[in-house]
């Protein structure tokens, strides 16, 4: 801890601190952003069965069968597309694509 008692980068400077986010914390923040998109936090979680829709998007489910067949909430699809573009390392689409035919035999 520096003499001023602060634990953040830039504690010895005047003005606002400069936070450094990396490693596991950065990954956690990215996963949280993805979860918000998939579970539709912006619309009070109104998106219907987002995990099932993700599996359908990847080709693991042909259709959705549930009591609730509502579409995704307004803007949820674009949020999912955004996190796919923003955090490509967090999706497993390549892994699914490489193994899908073997799993469906």
N, CA and C of each residue as an Amber inpcrd file, in Angstrom:
protein
   315
   0.8530000  -1.1680000   0.0000000   0.0000000   0.0000000   0.0000000
   0.9030000   1.2360000   0.0000000   0.5370000   2.2110000  -0.7700000
   1.3580000   3.4260000  -0.8270000   1.0880000   4.3080000   0.3940000
   1.8970000   5.3500000   0.5970000   1.7530000   6.1940000   1.7930000
   0.3800000   6.8310000   1.9540000  -0.3380000   7.0330000   0.8560000
  -1.6620000   7.6560000   0.9500000  -2.7520000   6.6450000   1.2910000
  -2.3800000   5.3630000   1.3630000  -3.3500000   4.3380000   1.7260000
  -4.1970000   3.8400000   0.5760000  -3.8160000   4.1300000  -0.6630000
  -4.6040000   3.7040000  -1.8130000  -3.9800000   2.4860000  -2.4590000
  -4.8130000   1.6470000  -3.0130000  -4.3330000   0.4170000  -3.6310000
  -4.4210000   0.4420000  -5.1510000  -4.8180000   1.5260000  -5.7340000
  -4.9830000   1.5650000  -7.1840000  -3.8130000   2.2580000  -7.8530000
  -3.6530000   1.9460000  -9.1560000  -2.5890000   2.5810000  -9.9330000
  -2.8210000   4.0830000  -9.9770000  -1.7810000   4.8500000  -9.8780000
  -1.9080000   6.2940000  -9.9560000  -2.2690000   6.9470000  -8.6310000
  -2.1320000   6.2220000  -7.5390000  -2.5190000   6.7560000  -6.2380000
  -1.6850000   7.9610000  -5.8350000  -0.4800000   8.0710000  -6.3740000
   0.3770000   9.1840000  -5.9950000   0.1270000  10.4130000  -6.8650000
  -0.7780000  10.3340000  -7.8180000  -1.0700000  11.4490000  -8.7080000
  -2.2610000  12.2300000  -8.1820000  -2.3720000  13.4700000  -8.6160000
  -3.5750000  14.2260000  -8.2870000  -4.6170000  13.9240000  -9.3510000
  -5.8540000  14.0790000  -9.0470000  -6.9170000  13.7790000  -9.9970000
  -7.4110000  12.3540000  -9.8230000  -8.2980000  11.9410000 -10.7160000
  -8.8950000  10.6080000 -10.5830000  -7.8570000   9.5100000 -10.7960000
  -8.0500000   8.3760000 -10.1350000  -7.1030000   7.2680000 -10.2930000
  -7.2420000   6.6120000 -11.6500000  -6.2010000   5.9460000 -12.0800000
  -6.2380000   5.1550000 -13.3140000  -6.2540000   3.6960000 -12.9030000
  -7.3880000   3.0670000 -13.0740000  -7.5070000   1.6670000 -12.7090000
  -6.8980000   0.8030000 -13.7990000  -6.2470000  -0.2500000 -13.4130000
  -5.6930000  -1.2050000 -14.3500000  -6.4850000  -2.4930000 -14.2100000
  -7.1150000  -2.9020000 -15.2820000  -7.9130000  -4.1220000 -15.2690000
  -7.2820000  -5.0930000 -16.2460000  -6.9350000  -6.2770000 -15.7490000
  -6.3330000  -7.2760000 -16.6200000  -6.5720000  -8.6620000 -16.0450000
  -6.1410000  -9.6600000 -16.7900000  -6.1910000 -11.0390000 -16.3110000
  -7.5780000 -11.5140000 -15.9740000  -7.6710000 -12.1910000 -14.8370000
  -8.9230000 -12.8060000 -14.4200000 -10.0420000 -11.7910000 -14.2170000
  -9.7110000 -10.6270000 -13.6890000 -10.7450000  -9.6050000 -13.4770000
 -11.3420000  -9.1600000 -14.8060000 -10.5000000  -8.9750000 -15.8150000
 -10.9830000  -8.5910000 -17.1310000 -11.8870000  -9.6740000 -17.7060000
 -11.4710000 -10.9250000 -17.5890000 -12.2930000 -12.0350000 -18.0750000
 -13.6300000 -12.0720000 -17.3480000 -13.6180000 -11.8600000 -16.0440000
 -14.8720000 -11.8410000 -15.2750000 -15.7970000 -10.7330000 -15.7590000
 -15.2430000  -9.5750000 -16.0420000 -16.0530000  -8.4640000 -16.5400000
 -16.6490000  -8.8090000 -17.9020000 -15.8800000  -9.4620000 -18.7560000
 -16.3740000  -9.8410000 -20.0730000 -17.4700000 -10.8990000 -19.9620000
 -17.2900000 -11.8840000 -19.0930000 -18.3070000 -12.9180000 -18.8870000
 -19.5860000 -12.2960000 -18.3390000 -19.4590000 -11.3430000 -17.4390000
 -20.6290000 -10.6520000 -16.8940000 -21.3800000  -9.9150000 -17.9990000
 -20.6470000  -9.2660000 -18.8950000 -21.2710000  -8.5680000 -20.0170000
 -21.9970000  -9.5650000 -20.9160000 -21.3710000 -10.7000000 -21.1930000
 -22.0160000 -11.7370000 -22.0130000 -23.2750000 -12.2640000 -21.3320000
 -23.1850000 -12.5560000 -20.0420000 -24.3580000 -13.0590000 -19.3170000
 -25.5040000 -12.0590000 -19.3520000 -25.1930000 -10.7800000 -19.2430000
 -26.2410000  -9.7550000 -19.3150000 -26.9520000  -9.8090000 -20.6540000
 -26.2080000 -10.0490000 -21.7350000 -26.8250000 -10.1360000 -23.0620000
 -27.6530000 -11.4150000 -23.1970000 -27.0800000 -12.5510000 -22.8220000
 -27.7820000 -13.8250000 -22.9990000 -28.9880000 -13.9660000 -22.0910000
 -28.9010000 -13.4500000 -20.8900000 -30.0180000 -13.5780000 -19.9530000
 -30.9070000 -12.3440000 -19.9290000 -30.6180000 -11.3700000 -20.8070000
 -31.4880000 -10.2220000 -21.0420000 -31.7180000  -9.3590000 -19.8070000
 -30.6400000  -9.0420000 -19.1150000 -30.7400000  -8.2200000 -17.9020000
 -31.3380000  -6.8420000 -18.1850000 -31.0870000  -6.2950000 -19.3600000
 -31.6060000  -4.9580000 -19.6940000 -33.1280000  -4.9290000 -19.7580000
 -33.7470000  -6.0750000 -19.9580000 -35.2060000  -6.1570000 -20.0500000
 -35.7860000  -7.0150000 -18.9270000 -35.1820000  -6.9070000 -17.7530000
 -35.6400000  -7.6540000 -16.5830000 -35.7400000  -9.1610000 -16.8640000
 -34.7730000  -9.6900000 -17.6150000 -34.6510000 -11.1270000 -17.8920000
 -35.8470000 -11.6920000 -18.6440000 -36.4380000 -10.8800000 -19.5110000
 -37.6270000 -11.2940000 -20.2550000 -37.3120000 -12.2410000 -21.4070000
 -36.0790000 -12.2770000 -21.8870000 -35.7040000 -13.1720000 -22.9870000
 -35.9940000 -14.6090000 -22.6160000 -36.6140000 -15.3230000 -23.5320000
 -37.0690000 -16.6780000 -23.2530000 -35.9580000 -17.6960000 -23.4830000
 -35.6270000 -18.4330000 -22.4520000 -34.6690000 -19.5400000 -22.5300000
 -33.4320000 -19.2120000 -23.3610000 -32.6600000 -18.2330000 -22.9700000
 -31.5160000 -17.8190000 -23.7790000 -30.4940000 -18.9240000 -23.9960000
 -30.3110000 -19.7910000 -23.0010000 -29.3300000 -20.8530000 -23.1920000
 -29.7630000 -21.8200000 -24.2860000 -31.0620000 -22.1010000 -24.3820000
 -31.5670000 -22.9700000 -25.4400000 -31.4180000 -22.3150000 -26.8060000
 -31.6610000 -21.0210000 -26.8740000 -31.4910000 -20.3110000 -28.1350000
 -30.0300000 -20.3110000 -28.5680000 -29.1270000 -20.2310000 -27.6130000
 -27.7060000 -20.2940000 -27.9430000 -27.3450000 -21.6660000 -28.5070000
 -27.8960000 -22.7040000 -27.9070000 -27.6280000 -24.0570000 -28.4090000
 -28.2090000 -24.2370000 -29.8040000 -29.3600000 -23.6450000 -30.0680000
 -29.9460000 -23.7130000 -31.4080000 -29.0870000 -22.9440000 -32.3980000
 -28.6080000 -21.7970000 -32.0040000 -27.7510000 -20.9630000 -32.8540000
 -26.4880000 -21.7250000 -33.2590000 -25.9850000 -22.5720000 -32.3630000
 -24.7760000 -23.3450000 -32.6380000 -25.0590000 -24.6570000 -33.3720000
 -26.3210000 -24.9870000 -33.5670000 -26.6610000 -26.2080000 -34.2740000
 -26.8680000 -27.4140000 -33.3820000 -26.8500000 -27.2270000 -32.0800000
 -27.0160000 -28.3480000 -31.1580000 -28.4760000 -28.7020000 -30.9090000
 -29.3900000 -27.7950000 -31.1920000 -30.8270000 -28.0550000 -31.1060000
 -31.4570000 -27.6700000 -32.4320000 -32.3670000 -28.5190000 -32.9200000
 -33.0510000 -28.1810000 -34.1720000 -34.1840000 -27.1990000 -33.9330000
 -34.9380000 -27.3980000 -32.8680000 -36.0730000 -26.5340000 -32.5560000
 -36.1070000 -26.2740000 -31.0570000 -36.8940000 -25.3080000 -30.6700000
 -37.1060000 -25.0170000 -29.2560000 -38.4570000 -25.5660000 -28.8400000
 -38.4550000 -26.3350000 -27.7830000 -39.7050000 -26.8580000 -27.2360000
 -39.7830000 -26.4330000 -25.7830000 -40.6860000 -25.5450000 -25.4920000
 -40.8890000 -25.1030000 -24.1220000 -42.2960000 -24.5440000 -24.0010000
 -42.6970000 -24.2950000 -22.7860000 -44.0160000 -23.7040000 -22.5790000
 -44.0630000 -22.2810000 -23.1020000 -42.9200000 -21.6180000 -23.1190000
 -42.8640000 -20.2320000 -23.5650000 -42.0760000 -20.1440000 -24.8670000
 -42.7250000 -19.8120000 -25.9380000 -42.0780000 -19.7220000 -27.2450000
 -41.8570000 -18.2680000 -27.6680000 -41.8330000 -17.3490000 -26.7000000
 -41.6280000 -15.9460000 -27.0340000 -40.3030000 -15.7430000 -27.7310000
 -40.2600000 -14.7230000 -28.5510000 -39.0030000 -14.3380000 -29.1850000
 -38.1100000 -13.6780000 -28.1600000 -36.8810000 -13.4240000 -28.5690000
 -35.9790000 -12.6540000 -27.7230000 -36.5590000 -11.2600000 -27.5330000
 -36.1880000 -10.6200000 -26.4650000 -36.6500000  -9.2560000 -26.2090000
 -36.0940000  -8.3060000 -27.2570000 -36.7450000  -7.1780000 -27.3980000
 -36.2740000  -6.1640000 -28.3400000 -34.8400000  -5.7780000 -27.9900000
 -33.9680000  -5.8730000 -28.9410000 -32.5730000  -5.5060000 -28.7340000
 -31.6880000  -6.6130000 -28.2020000 -32.2860000  -7.7250000 -27.7410000
 -31.4700000  -8.7900000 -27.1600000 -30.5970000  -9.4700000 -28.2100000
 -31.1250000  -9.6880000 -29.3870000 -30.3420000 -10.3190000 -30.4450000
 -29.1250000  -9.4730000 -30.8190000 -29.3090000  -8.1650000 -30.9050000
 -28.1780000  -7.2960000 -31.2380000 -27.1620000  -7.2520000 -30.0920000
 -27.6250000  -7.3770000 -28.8490000 -26.7020000  -7.4480000 -27.7080000
 -25.8910000  -8.7410000 -27.7510000 -26.5320000  -9.8430000 -28.1060000
 -25.8180000 -11.1160000 -28.2280000 -24.7880000 -11.0170000 -29.3460000
 -25.1780000 -10.4390000 -30.4740000 -24.2250000 -10.2400000 -31.5750000
 -23.0640000  -9.3630000 -31.1380000 -23.3490000  -8.3310000 -30.3360000
 -22.3000000  -7.4210000 -29.8640000 -21.2740000  -8.1460000 -29.0080000
 -21.7350000  -8.9660000 -28.0560000 -20.7700000  -9.6470000 -27.1890000
 -20.0080000 -10.7230000 -27.9470000 -20.6330000 -11.3200000 -28.9570000
 -19.9030000 -12.2620000 -29.8150000 -18.7420000 -11.5600000 -30.5040000
 -19.0100000 -10.3580000 -31.0210000 -17.9380000  -9.6000000 -31.6970000
 -16.9090000  -9.0830000 -30.6970000 -17.3690000  -8.6180000 -29.5570000
 -16.4770000  -8.0010000 -28.5800000 -15.5570000  -9.0120000 -27.8950000
 -16.0370000 -10.2260000 -27.6680000 -15.2740000 -11.2220000 -26.9140000
 -15.2420000 -12.5640000 -27.6510000 -14.6270000 -12.6160000 -28.8170000
 -14.6320000 -13.8560000 -29.6000000 -13.9850000 -15.0410000 -28.8660000
 -13.0730000 -14.7890000 -27.9750000 -12.4130000 -15.8800000 -27.2510000
 -13.3490000 -16.5690000 -26.2640000 -14.4690000 -15.9450000 -25.9360000
 -15.3830000 -16.5260000 -24.9560000 -16.4370000 -17.4370000 -25.5670000
 -16.5850000 -17.4270000 -26.8770000 -17.5840000 -18.3410000 -27.4410000
 -16.9170000 -19.6380000 -27.8640000 -17.7130000 -20.6840000 -27.9270000
 -17.1700000 -21.9990000 -28.2740000 -17.6760000 -22.4840000 -29.6320000
 -18.0310000 -21.5460000 -30.4980000 -18.5860000 -21.9120000 -31.7990000
 -17.6310000 -22.7660000 -32.6350000 -16.3530000 -22.4470000 -32.6490000
 -15.4010000 -23.2460000 -33.4290000 -15.3340000 -24.6770000 -32.9030000
 -15.2870000 -24.8330000 -31.6010000 -15.2620000 -26.1610000 -30.9720000
 -16.5190000 -26.9420000 -31.3350000 -17.6610000 -26.2860000 -31.2610000
 -18.9330000 -26.9260000 -31.6090000 -18.9230000 -27.3350000 -33.0800000
 -18.5160000 -26.4180000 -33.9540000 -18.4820000 -26.6900000 -35.3850000
 -17.5780000 -27.8860000 -35.7130000 -16.4320000 -27.9570000 -35.0510000
 -15.4770000 -29.0390000 -35.2990000 -15.9950000 -30.3970000 -34.8430000
 -16.8750000 -30.4280000 -33.8520000 -17.3050000 -31.6990000 -33.2590000
 -18.7640000 -32.0540000 -33.4810000 -19.5350000 -31.1440000 -34.0060000
 -20.9820000 -31.3340000 -34.1180000 -21.3550000 -32.6010000 -34.8860000
 -20.7370000 -32.8140000 -36.0270000 -21.1070000 -33.9930000 -36.8340000
 -20.8240000 -35.2860000 -36.0840000 -19.7350000 -35.3590000 -35.3300000
 -19.4480000 -36.5610000 -34.5400000 -20.4820000 -36.7570000 -33.4440000
 -20.8830000 -35.6830000 -32.7760000 -21.8350000 -35.8070000 -31.6910000
 -23.2160000 -36.1880000 -32.1750000 -23.5650000 -35.8000000 -33.3920000
 -24.9060000 -36.0840000 -33.9110000 -25.0160000 -37.4340000 -34.6010000
 -23.9610000 -38.2110000 -34.6170000 -24.0050000 -39.5580000 -35.2470000
 -24.8320000 -40.5100000 -34.4440000
